[in-house]
């Protein structure tokens, strides 16, 4: 492993157990109009392996400092509620 890789090593392709639990719920949330951040999506591959960016400069390289239970899915733009209804 090169010392220029940064803080991650070969284990960087694994998520934390809390992240895996969120990933298992992705289909349910997607059906209800939500998307997950890339790191929590099924089939996730670290973006820095293909973009040439440092993992520190990649959104999915950041492990959030709060419990994953506080990391809600993101509403999709195509599923916004019409306030006139």
Secondary structure, 3 states (H helix, E strand, C coil): CCHHHCCCCHHHHCCCHHHHHHHHCHHHHHHCCEECCHHHCCCCCCCHHHHCCCHHHCHHHCCCCCCHHHCCCEECHHHCCCCCC
